[in-house]
Amino acid sequence: MNVLGIIASGVAALFITVALAKSARRVALRPHIPDEPGGRAPRAEALRRTGGATAVLGIGTATGAALWLGAADDAAGSVGGLLAGAVAVAALGLVHDLKPLWAALRLAVQTAAAVLVVCLAGLSPAAGVLAVVWIVLVTNAFALLDHADGLLTAVGLVTAAGLLACAFVGGDPALALLPATLVAGLAGFLLHNWHPARLRLGACGAQFTGFALAASGALIQAAAPSGRTAWAALPALATVALADSALVLISRRRAARSPLRATDDHIAHRLRRVRVTVPGAAVLTALWAGVPVATGALVYAELLHPAFLLLPLAGTAAAVYALLRIPAYDPPRTAPPRTGSSRTAPSRTATSRATQDRTTTVRRRTEAADAGAAIPAAAPATGVKGSAPGRGAPTGTARTAAGHPTVPPPPNGRPAEAATAAAERG
């Protein structure tokens, strides 16, 4: 396959992806799209989540057209199997975006697709087993990078560019077909996936990107000339994806959390906790990926000694250690201590209220009795005899001439004037 054919395929992938993504973006941003029945997510959100299907269609259409035109030459079987496996994984991811599937089912389909690629590539049994393990591992590692706007798209773009360079240097341009369309398609999709993202890769686009990158790396390594240090260079292209997976597994292991439970503990999440913006996190991660990718490509081209690969690996280990020191989980909430059971608390409250009411009543009665004792008794009027005991008023009560009891004066009043007023009223 010549260079012009690769360029034409890349241009076609770019224009197809941009056109499809723009149409999907217009449909997803319509304000009149109603929610689905049953309380499920709105259709606009589902369209944004499945936006990666536009990148898959653009890249797959351009690559398939190039294969149909005979652009892959002798490597048509390997590239065709790679494309078929990537499309199968993407189809499963699209179903997972609409209705979540079991992790075991996704791993089974990814393994079957990897076996298809290995069989069509004609690898030996030992190399085939290693290639299958590598493809499945790297596919899921890249899929985990889809946790921030533009992150996986930028990292995948950088990694595909490194694979494209390695394919040209290795002397098999046919294996550069899919990396070239990947570079163009991801660049077109990045226009809609950059923050704030209007479309997302989702499981469909993320698994397609990871599988295409991992399988392309395995085929390029298998087709490398003897004596070339491909075994050391190509694994370095997935350094950032593997570092993110290691970061997540170690962090969740320390916190006694399930490794399959989605949590905000990835690279971009920790960068956000130290006040790095979402676009800044994508740029920093892409630059981080560019260092091992460039080093691996130069080592693959025999321009650098393989020992230089230790530098980006050491830097990645230091970065993972620094990210582990950034807290990713909120502290557990502690319930307030209970002084007693919930059944006895209301009864104690009622008892204390009743005791307080009785104390208040007794105090009021005591005050009333003290006030009555402080009122002086009225002096009997002059010439008026008191009534006999047991008849009418009690003994010692003064009465008027008409027989009415006298009104006691106030505490600071005058007894004589009060008695005179009572006699006049009587």
Buried (B, 14 or more C-beta within 10 A) or exposed (E): BEEEBBEBBBBBBBBBBBEBBBEBBEEBEEEEBEEEEEEEEEBBBBBBBBBBBBBBBBBBBBBBBBBEEEBBEEBBBBBBBBBBBBBBBBBBBBBBBEEEBEEEEBEEBBBEBBBBBBEBBEBEEEBBEBBBEBBBBBBBBBBBBBBBBBBBBBBBBBBBBBBBBBBBBBEBBBBBBBBBBBBBBBBBBBBBBBBEBBBBBBBBBBBBBBBBBBBBBBBBBBBBEEEBBBEBBBBBBBBBBBBBBBBBEBBBEEEEBEEEEEBEBBBBBBBBEEEBEBBBBBBBBBEBBBBBBBBBBBBBBEEBEBEBBEEBBEBBEEBBEEBBEBEBEEEEEEEEEEEEEEEEEEEEEEEEEEEEEEEEEEEEEEEEEEEEEEEEEBEBBEEBEBBEEEEEBEEEBBBBEEEBBBBBBEEEEEBEEBBEBBBEEB
